[in-house]
Amino acid sequence: MRPLKLNQLISVTLMAISLFVPLFIVQSIGKFDFWWWMSSNLFLLITLSLIIDVSYRDMLRKDLSEGFLKKILFGLISAGILYLFFAAGNYISRLIFDFVDTDISRIYGFKGDALPLRILLLMTFIIGPGEELFWRGFLQRNIALRIGDVNGYFLTTVIYAGIHILTGNLMLVLAALVAGLFWGWIYMKYKSIVMNMVSHTIWDITVFLILPFH
């Protein structure tokens, strides 16, 4: 599998940073709220990724055609494991730090006035799958092709967590770092974006809508 041209990889990475940093700081522009903004960013980046990276399309077709049910099952299990890890971290961090309640409340403030049904639909069909399609399937895979699996894994995770830093929300940054390490490791080990998409989507829905941490 040939790596993407370096200038293309750098350009798409910088585009992602420029799209997501304002999103997490500003969160909404009028009726263009966090959920529409996040979905629009991912739709743009995924479309661009599929256009410029022919090998990515071939990889996705192969991934969808092999062991599909097994990948879904593993994705579900991994989402449950990650949720339990976050639940333990939530409990322990609240015992130790005073700022945790405020930071977590700010994260759930992303919901705004959006109806739960709209959040659910966008998470299921765009946000959950889209984050893995871009961050792991496109970015981590292409960086790894240039600097190796482990280096690509860590660099992508740093970028993924780093776009949240300017929010000043330590819990959000730590959540992105832990989740990025988790999903990045799964992708590095199993090379299945289907597995990652299921895991991320189910975790998102559980954390934000079914069993939130507040």
One Martini backbone bead per residue (centre of mass of N, CA, C, O) as a GRO file, in nm:
protein
  214
    1MET     BB    1   0.092   0.039   0.026
    2ARG     BB    2   0.070   0.362  -0.062
    3PRO     BB    3   0.146   0.662   0.030
    4LEU     BB    4   0.067   0.960   0.071
    5LYS     BB    5   0.129   1.254  -0.005
    6LEU     BB    6   0.276   1.475   0.198
    7ASN     BB    7   0.122   1.737   0.120
    8GLN     BB    8  -0.158   1.612   0.159
    9LEU     BB    9  -0.136   1.524   0.454
   10ILE     BB   10  -0.074   1.804   0.572
   11SER     BB   11  -0.321   1.955   0.461
   12VAL     BB   12  -0.542   1.782   0.601
   13THR     BB   13  -0.443   1.820   0.890
   14LEU     BB   14  -0.468   2.131   0.896
   15MET     BB   15  -0.767   2.134   0.829
   16ALA     BB   16  -0.866   1.982   1.078
   17ILE     BB   17  -0.759   2.181   1.287
   18SER     BB   18  -0.914   2.436   1.168
   19LEU     BB   19  -1.201   2.302   1.223
   20PHE     BB   20  -1.190   2.197   1.535
   21VAL     BB   21  -1.093   2.421   1.721
   22PRO     BB   22  -1.336   2.621   1.690
   23LEU     BB   23  -1.554   2.425   1.773
   24PHE     BB   24  -1.455   2.381   2.080
   25ILE     BB   25  -1.469   2.688   2.150
   26VAL     BB   26  -1.751   2.797   2.026
   27GLN     BB   27  -1.976   2.553   1.912
   28SER     BB   28  -2.142   2.811   1.782
   29ILE     BB   29  -2.345   2.964   1.501
   30GLY     BB   30  -2.614   3.000   1.602
   31LYS     BB   31  -2.784   2.741   1.443
   32PHE     BB   32  -2.487   2.641   1.416
   33ASP     BB   33  -2.416   2.388   1.586
   34PHE     BB   34  -2.215   2.147   1.706
   35TRP     BB   35  -2.349   1.910   1.538
   36TRP     BB   36  -2.341   2.038   1.257
   37TRP     BB   37  -2.041   2.109   1.259
   38MET     BB   38  -1.921   1.831   1.303
   39SER     BB   39  -2.059   1.696   1.058
   40SER     BB   40  -1.939   1.884   0.842
   41ASN     BB   41  -1.643   1.829   0.890
   42LEU     BB   42  -1.652   1.521   0.838
   43PHE     BB   43  -1.772   1.523   0.557
   44LEU     BB   44  -1.542   1.682   0.427
   45LEU     BB   45  -1.297   1.498   0.510
   46ILE     BB   46  -1.399   1.230   0.394
   47THR     BB   47  -1.439   1.315   0.105
   48LEU     BB   48  -1.145   1.397   0.059
   49SER     BB   49  -1.013   1.128   0.134
   50LEU     BB   50  -1.156   0.955  -0.091
   51ILE     BB   51  -1.042   1.117  -0.332
   52ILE     BB   52  -0.715   1.108  -0.268
   53ASP     BB   53  -0.756   0.792  -0.150
   54VAL     BB   54  -0.773   0.502  -0.310
   55SER     BB   55  -0.680   0.286  -0.096
   56TYR     BB   56  -0.910   0.343   0.104
   57ARG     BB   57  -1.144   0.227  -0.058
   58ASP     BB   58  -1.029  -0.061  -0.074
   59MET     BB   59  -1.011  -0.110   0.232
   60LEU     BB   60  -1.314  -0.079   0.297
   61ARG     BB   61  -1.422  -0.306   0.119
   62LYS     BB   62  -1.264  -0.531   0.264
   63ASP     BB   63  -1.367  -0.482   0.553
   64LEU     BB   64  -1.678  -0.531   0.481
   65SER     BB   65  -1.622  -0.845   0.361
   66GLU     BB   66  -1.477  -0.925   0.648
   67GLY     BB   67  -1.601  -1.026   0.939
   68PHE     BB   68  -1.846  -0.840   1.023
   69LEU     BB   69  -1.980  -0.959   1.285
   70LYS     BB   70  -1.721  -0.974   1.453
   71LYS     BB   71  -1.664  -0.667   1.448
   72ILE     BB   72  -1.919  -0.579   1.588
   73LEU     BB   73  -1.881  -0.734   1.850
   74PHE     BB   74  -1.609  -0.609   1.929
   75GLY     BB   75  -1.708  -0.318   1.929
   76LEU     BB   76  -1.911  -0.353   2.161
   77ILE     BB   77  -1.713  -0.451   2.376
   78SER     BB   78  -1.516  -0.207   2.365
   79ALA     BB   79  -1.724   0.004   2.450
   80GLY     BB   80  -1.774  -0.117   2.731
   81ILE     BB   81  -1.485  -0.096   2.836
   82LEU     BB   82  -1.455   0.210   2.805
   83TYR     BB   83  -1.688   0.291   2.985
   84LEU     BB   84  -1.581   0.162   3.248
   85PHE     BB   85  -1.323   0.328   3.256
   86PHE     BB   86  -1.468   0.605   3.273
   87ALA     BB   87  -1.631   0.548   3.527
   88ALA     BB   88  -1.387   0.515   3.711
   89GLY     BB   89  -1.256   0.791   3.649
   90ASN     BB   90  -1.495   0.963   3.743
   91TYR     BB   91  -1.499   0.872   4.037
   92ILE     BB   92  -1.203   0.935   4.117
   93SER     BB   93  -1.178   1.235   4.021
   94ARG     BB   94  -1.404   1.346   4.216
   95LEU     BB   95  -1.235   1.279   4.479
   96ILE     BB   96  -0.977   1.469   4.401
   97PHE     BB   97  -1.120   1.693   4.219
   98ASP     BB   98  -1.292   2.008   4.190
   99PHE     BB   99  -1.318   2.055   3.858
  100VAL     BB  100  -1.484   1.819   3.733
  101ASP     BB  101  -1.779   1.911   3.732
  102THR     BB  102  -1.736   2.155   3.547
  103ASP     BB  103  -1.607   2.015   3.301
  104ILE     BB  104  -1.837   1.810   3.247
  105SER     BB  105  -2.063   2.017   3.213
  106ARG     BB  106  -1.932   2.148   2.962
  107ILE     BB  107  -1.951   1.903   2.781
  108TYR     BB  108  -2.271   1.877   2.805
  109GLY     BB  109  -2.311   2.166   2.678
  110PHE     BB  110  -2.302   2.074   2.376
  111LYS     BB  111  -2.603   2.012   2.345
  112GLY     BB  112  -2.786   2.227   2.423
  113ASP     BB  113  -3.091   2.243   2.218
  114ALA     BB  114  -3.071   1.968   2.123
  115LEU     BB  115  -3.218   1.701   2.023
  116PRO     BB  116  -3.174   1.375   2.096
  117LEU     BB  117  -3.247   1.265   1.813
  118ARG     BB  118  -3.037   1.427   1.655
  119ILE     BB  119  -2.791   1.327   1.802
  120LEU     BB  120  -2.834   1.029   1.743
  121LEU     BB  121  -2.826   1.043   1.431
  122LEU     BB  122  -2.548   1.182   1.402
  123MET     BB  123  -2.386   0.971   1.561
  124THR     BB  124  -2.465   0.716   1.389
  125PHE     BB  125  -2.405   0.841   1.076
  126ILE     BB  126  -2.145   1.047   1.135
  127ILE     BB  127  -1.969   1.091   1.396
  128GLY     BB  128  -1.878   0.814   1.484
  129PRO     BB  129  -1.778   0.704   1.208
  130GLY     BB  130  -1.622   0.963   1.110
  131GLU     BB  131  -1.391   0.974   1.315
  132GLU     BB  132  -1.268   0.699   1.224
  133LEU     BB  133  -1.236   0.748   0.924
  134PHE     BB  134  -1.035   0.978   0.973
  135TRP     BB  135  -0.833   0.937   1.220
  136ARG     BB  136  -0.770   0.632   1.152
  137GLY     BB  137  -0.821   0.548   0.851
  138PHE     BB  138  -0.657   0.795   0.741
  139LEU     BB  139  -0.440   0.928   0.929
  140GLN     BB  140  -0.301   0.693   1.078
  141ARG     BB  141  -0.242   0.523   0.828
  142ASN     BB  142  -0.063   0.738   0.675
  143ILE     BB  143   0.143   0.791   0.895
  144ALA     BB  144   0.231   0.493   0.932
  145LEU     BB  145   0.345   0.458   0.639
  146ARG     BB  146   0.589   0.664   0.715
  147ILE     BB  147   0.661   0.597   1.057
  148GLY     BB  148   0.485   0.383   1.165
  149ASP     BB  149   0.266   0.246   1.377
  150VAL     BB  150   0.347   0.367   1.654
  151ASN     BB  151   0.402   0.660   1.567
  152GLY     BB  152   0.126   0.703   1.432
  153TYR     BB  153  -0.042   0.655   1.684
  154PHE     BB  154   0.077   0.884   1.865
  155LEU     BB  155   0.046   1.127   1.675
  156THR     BB  156  -0.259   1.111   1.632
  157THR     BB  157  -0.334   1.135   1.933
  158VAL     BB  158  -0.213   1.415   1.977
  159ILE     BB  159  -0.392   1.559   1.773
  160TYR     BB  160  -0.669   1.470   1.884
  161ALA     BB  161  -0.620   1.602   2.167
  162GLY     BB  162  -0.504   1.892   2.084
  163ILE     BB  163  -0.778   2.025   1.972
  164HIS     BB  164  -0.877   2.069   2.294
  165ILE     BB  165  -0.687   2.265   2.459
  166LEU     BB  166  -0.821   2.563   2.412
  167THR     BB  167  -1.062   2.511   2.615
  168GLY     BB  168  -0.947   2.442   2.917
  169ASN     BB  169  -1.043   2.131   2.935
  170LEU     BB  170  -0.911   1.873   3.095
  171MET     BB  171  -1.124   1.645   3.066
  172LEU     BB  172  -1.144   1.659   2.758
  173VAL     BB  173  -0.850   1.598   2.694
  174LEU     BB  174  -0.834   1.326   2.847
  175ALA     BB  175  -1.060   1.187   2.694
  176ALA     BB  176  -0.926   1.208   2.414
  177LEU     BB  177  -0.668   1.059   2.488
  178VAL     BB  178  -0.786   0.790   2.581
  179ALA     BB  179  -0.962   0.732   2.330
  180GLY     BB  180  -0.730   0.754   2.124
  181LEU     BB  181  -0.561   0.522   2.239
  182PHE     BB  182  -0.774   0.304   2.213
  183TRP     BB  183  -0.857   0.327   1.907
  184GLY     BB  184  -0.570   0.325   1.796
  185TRP     BB  185  -0.496   0.041   1.898
  186ILE     BB  186  -0.716  -0.117   1.755
  187TYR     BB  187  -0.627  -0.036   1.470
  188MET     BB  188  -0.333  -0.132   1.484
  189LYS     BB  189  -0.409  -0.437   1.544
  190TYR     BB  190  -0.677  -0.489   1.331
  191LYS     BB  191  -0.744  -0.306   1.078
  192SER     BB  192  -1.056  -0.198   1.161
  193ILE     BB  193  -1.295   0.037   1.096
  194VAL     BB  194  -1.553  -0.105   1.177
  195MET     BB  195  -1.484  -0.156   1.472
  196ASN     BB  196  -1.441   0.143   1.543
  197MET     BB  197  -1.719   0.255   1.466
  198VAL     BB  198  -1.883   0.094   1.667
  199SER     BB  199  -1.739   0.178   1.925
  200HIS     BB  200  -1.775   0.487   1.902
  201THR     BB  201  -2.082   0.505   1.867
  202ILE     BB  202  -2.172   0.357   2.127
  203TRP     BB  203  -2.019   0.535   2.322
  204ASP     BB  204  -2.145   0.805   2.257
  205ILE     BB  205  -2.440   0.730   2.320
  206THR     BB  206  -2.395   0.644   2.613
  207VAL     BB  207  -2.257   0.906   2.729
  208PHE     BB  208  -2.483   1.123   2.618
  209LEU     BB  209  -2.779   0.947   2.649
  210ILE     BB  210  -2.789   0.694   2.852
  211LEU     BB  211  -2.495   0.712   3.050
  212PRO     BB  212  -2.415   0.966   3.196
  213PHE     BB  213  -2.165   1.175   3.393
  214HIS     BB  214  -2.430   1.362   3.558
   0.00000   0.00000   0.00000
